[in-house]
Amino acid sequence: STLLPYNVADEQKIERKRHIGNDIVVIIYIEGDFKFTPEICKSVFNHTYICVKKHPDMEDHYLVGVTVKDGVKPFGPRFPFPPVVHKDTLRQFLTYKMLNAEWA
């Protein structure tokens, strides 16, 4: 969201909400100890949230998680166990995950 239009005078951030709030799939990049919950995003359109966070102990690896609204069917690709993805395969994994989430 840092690249989306920003207007200090717009207290409700309508311009930013218009871009993110109308997407079915949203990727959230998490920094630090932030805990994401879907209730943060107030949208009837968002159905799938994919959270990505740099692994604290494994260089070049990312923790990936998904949360969905009720009624969204399961979709692939399946997560590895544990849900850790190397940076070289992260882009492809997220692309497939997002497309399948859109169609689920």
C-alpha positions in Angstrom: 0.0 0.0 0.0 3.0 2.3 0.2 2.8 2.9 -3.5 -0.9 3.7 -3.5 -2.2 7.3 -3.7 -1.8 9.1 -0.3 -3.6 12.3 0.7 -3.0 13.7 4.2 -6.4 15.5 4.2 -8.2 12.2 3.5 -8.8 10.9 7.1 -10.6 7.8 5.9 -8.0 7.0 3.2 -10.8 6.4 0.7 -8.4 6.5 -2.3 -6.3 3.6 -0.8 -9.3 1.6 0.2 -10.7 1.8 -3.3 -7.7 -0.1 -4.6 -7.3 -2.7 -1.9 -10.9 -3.1 -0.8 -12.1 -4.3 -4.2 -9.7 -7.2 -4.6 -10.7 -10.8 -3.9 -7.1 -11.8 -3.0 -4.9 -9.6 -0.8 -1.2 -10.2 0.0 0.0 -8.9 3.3 3.8 -8.5 3.9 4.3 -8.6 7.7 7.2 -7.0 9.5 8.2 -7.5 13.1 5.7 -9.0 15.5 2.6 -7.7 13.8 -0.3 -10.1 14.1 -2.7 -10.0 11.1 -6.4 -10.7 11.5 -8.9 -10.3 8.7 -11.1 -8.1 10.8 -8.6 -5.3 10.2 -9.8 -5.1 6.5 -13.4 -4.1 6.3 -14.4 -5.2 2.8 -17.1 -7.5 1.4 -14.9 -8.2 -1.6 -11.7 -9.5 0.1 -12.0 -13.3 0.4 -8.5 -14.5 0.7 -5.5 -13.1 2.6 -2.0 -14.4 2.0 0.5 -13.4 4.6 4.2 -13.4 4.0 6.9 -12.8 6.6 10.7 -13.2 6.4 11.8 -16.2 8.4 13.5 -15.1 11.6 16.0 -18.0 11.6 16.4 -19.0 8.0 18.1 -16.6 5.7 16.4 -16.3 2.2 13.3 -18.1 3.4 9.7 -16.8 4.1 6.9 -18.0 6.2 3.6 -18.0 4.3 0.1 -18.4 5.6 -3.4 -18.1 4.2 -6.7 -17.2 5.8 -10.0 -17.2 3.9 -13.6 -16.2 4.5 -16.3 -18.9 5.0 -17.3 -20.5 1.8 -14.0 -20.4 -0.1 -13.1 -23.8 -1.3 -9.6 -25.3 -0.7 -7.1 -24.4 -3.3 -3.5 -25.3 -4.2 -0.7 -25.4 -4.4 -0.4 -27.1 -1.0 1.9 -25.6 1.6 5.1 -27.4 2.4 5.4 -28.5 6.0 6.5 -26.4 7.7 5.0 -23.5 5.5 8.4 -22.1 4.6 9.3 -21.1 1.0 12.7 -20.2 -0.3 13.1 -16.7 -1.9 13.9 -18.3 -5.3 10.5 -20.1 -5.5 8.4 -17.5 -3.5 7.2 -15.5 -6.6 6.0 -18.6 -8.5 4.4 -20.1 -5.3 2.5 -16.9 -4.6 1.4 -16.4 -8.2 -0.1 -19.9 -8.3 -1.6 -19.5 -4.9 -3.2 -16.1 -5.8 -4.6 -17.4 -9.1 -6.1 -20.5 -7.5 -7.5 -18.4 -4.7 -9.2 -16.1 -7.3 -10.8 -19.1 -8.9 -11.8 -21.0 -5.7 
